[in-house]
Amino acid sequence: MDDKAHETCIAELSLLRLSDNLNKQISESTMTTRPTPTADFLPIPLPDYQERPIDEMRRGAQAFYDDIRTRHTVRDFSDRPVPRDIIETCIRAAGTAPNGANHQPWHFSVIGDPAMKKKIRTAAEEEERAFYAGRAGEEWIEALRPLGTDDSKPFLEIAPWLICIFGERKSASADGKFRKNYYVPESVSIATGFLIAALHRAGLATLTHTPNPMSFLTEICQRPDHNKPYILLVTGYPAANATIPKHATEKKDLSEIATFF
């Protein structure tokens, strides 16, 4: 090996050692910035995740979109019974939703009892009559006209299941003491989205009913004062003659709902 080749070889080895040292420093720096385990915080390896090839990711994303776009809000329900265990599994899925401090600040009151459903319908229609009679204001009523809604809510008795979704401002921890919950509206909203998707995947129709106000649900469902009802989710099979408003099929284009930077 001549002197020039020898010098080149030494230079390349020096660069490799420098690169190795930099990688080691970066790795050590990354490791030291991770939170230190404590009595309260115990990190574990990420479970369950499976990376997929890009083509499979595209197919999976498209398949989910193709399925979820067939979900429609319906107001015409069948009284056909739906097994309770199906509803239970869907609620378990909702319970996996991300939430503030992992306090899971939600409660699902599931009503299948005809007497309770009748009581809820009576109370809801009372609020809805006041809503449509003027409480809502003309602008709100105008926005609802293409949906064809009114103060009559027979689906609250016909559908086999009503799920009243509560947000808990505080809840009991493992030691029995009450603690404040965080990001309650956001957490409940995400869990509700999971629940609607799960019910759709199970083959059921849904309706998000929001009587205004809905405080009567806290009393009927025998929930404590620190529970706030957010949504009354109606679910079951759609009626054989079920219809939806044509207006509800009009969805915004991706360019209208997303901005990429």
N, C-alpha and C positions, 0 to 999 in steps of 0.2 A: 504494500500500500504506500503510495507516495505521500509527501507532506500535505498536499492540498486535500487529498481524499481523507487523510487522517483528521485534518482540521474540520472538515465537513461532518465527519462522523461524530466528533466530539461536540460540535454545535448542535447536531440533531439530538444527541443524548441529553444535552443540557436543556433543550426545549422540552423533551419528554418529561425530565425530572421536574421542571418548572410547572408543566401542565398537571402532573400528578399531585404536586404540592398544592396547587391552586384548587384542584378538585377536592382534595382532602380538607382544605380549609373551608371551602364552601359547604361540604358535607357536614363538617363539625359545627360550622356556624348555624346551619339549618337545624341540626339536632339540638343545639343549646337554646334555640329560640322557642322550642316546644314547651308548653306548660309542664311544670314538674308535678308528677303524681303526688297527691295528698290523701288524707283520710277521706275527703269529700270527692276528690276527682281521681278517677281510675281509668286511664285510657286503655282501650283494647283494640286489637287489629280490626280493620274494617271487615265486617262479615258480609257474606251473601253477594257482594258485587261481582259481576262477570262482564268483562269487556267483550264487546262484539265487533266483528268486522264492519267496516263502514257501510258496505252494501246491505248487511243485515240490519244495521241501525236505520238506514233509510226505509227498508221494508217495514220494520217495526213501527217507525214513526208514521208512515203512510197508513198502515193497517189500523193504528189507533185513531187517526184522524177520520178514516173512512167509516169506522164504527161509531165514534162519538158524534159525528155529524148526522147520524140517523136518530139521535136522541131528540125528542120533541116534548115540550111542555103540553100536557093535555088536561082538559077539564071534564072529560067524559070518561068515567071509570066504570068498570064492571065490578059487581059484588062477589066475583069468584074468589074463594079463599086462597091465600098465599101462605105456605108453611112458615111458621115462626122462625125456624132455624135458618131460612134464607135471609130474613131480615137481620137476624143476629150476626150472621157472617158478614153482611154488608156493613153493619155498625162496627164490627171488629176492624174492618178495613179503614173506616173513617177514623178510628182510634189510633191509627198509625201516622196520622198527619203531623207535620212539623208544627211546633207551637212554642210559645214563650216560656223559656226556662224549663221546658219539659214538664210543666205543671198540668198539662192536658186539661185546660179549663173549660170543659164541656160536659153536658149531661144530655142524654137522649131519652126522653119520655116517650115510650112506644104505646100507642093506644089502639087496641082492637076491640075493646068492650063497647057494645052498641050504645049503652046508656051514657057513657062518657063522650062518645062521638056526638051524640045528640046534644049533649050539654055544650060541647065546644061549638057545634054549628049554631045553636041558638045565640050564644054569646058573640060569635064572630059576625053573624048576620046583623045583630043589633049595632055593632060598631060600623059595619059596612053601610048600613042604611044612613047613618049620620055622615059617613065619609062621602057617599055619592050625593047626599042632600045639600052639601055645601062645605063641609069641613075640608075637603081636599082642595078646593079652589078650581076655577075654570081651566087653568093651564094644565093641571094634572089630569082632570077629566078628559080634556081634549087629547092628551097623549095616550089615554087608555082606549079611546073610541075604536081605533083599528083592531084592537084585541077583542072587542065585543064583550067585555066584562060588565057585571052588574052586582047588585047586593045579594043575589041568590047564590048560595054555596051548597048545593045538594051533594057534591062530591065528598064533603066532610062526613057524611053518613054512609054513602055508598061504597067508597073505597075501603078495602079490608084493613088498611093500616094508616094511621097518622103518626108521624114522628115529630114531636116538638123538640126543637134543638135549643138548649139553654146555654148561655155563657155564664160561667161561675166567676164572680168578682174575687172571691176567695174560696179556698177549699182546704180540707184537712190533709195534713202531711202524714207520714208514716207514724209519727209519735202522737197523732191525734190532735195536734195544735193547728189552728187555722192560720193560713198564710195568705198574703196578697198574691193574686195572679197578675201576669203581665201580658200585654198584647192580646187581650181577650177577643176583641172583635176580629182581629186578623186571624187568630188561631181557629176560632169557630168557623170563619168563612172558608178557610182551607179545608177543614174537616168536612164541612158541608159539601164542598166540591168533590172530595173523595167519595162521600156517601152517594151522591147523585150518580157519579160514574159507576160505582159498584152496583147500584140498583139497576142501572141501564144494562150493565154487563150481564146481570142475572136474568134479564129479559122483562123487566118491569118498567112501567111508565111512572113519571113523577110530575108533581106540581109544587112549586115553591109558593106557598100562600103566606101573605104577610098582612093580616088584619091590623089596622092602625087606629088606636093603640092595641097591643096584644097582652097587656098585663094580666088579663083574666086567665091566661094560660098558667101563670104561676100558681094561682089558687086551685084551679081545676086539677093540675098535675101534682099538687101538694109539694111544691118546691119551696125552699127557704127564700127569704127576701133578697139574699145576695145572689140569687140566680135571675138572670134576665132572659126572657124568651126572644130569640132572634128570628127563627123561621119555623113555620108549621109545614112540614114536608108531607105531602099526600102521595101514597104509592100503592100500586096494584096493577092489575091488567087493564089496558084501555078497553072501553066499551066497543062492541062490534061496529057501532055506527059513529065512533069517535071522529071528530074533526079538529083541525087546528086553524087558526087565522092565517090567511095567505101572508099577511104582514110579518108573521113570525118567521117566515122562511127567508126573509131578506137579511142577509148577513153582510157586514162590512168586509171589504177587501183587505188583504194583508197589509197593503200600503197605507190603509187608514187606521190600523190598530197597532202597528209596530214601526219603530224607527231603529235602524241599525247604524252604528257608528264605527 
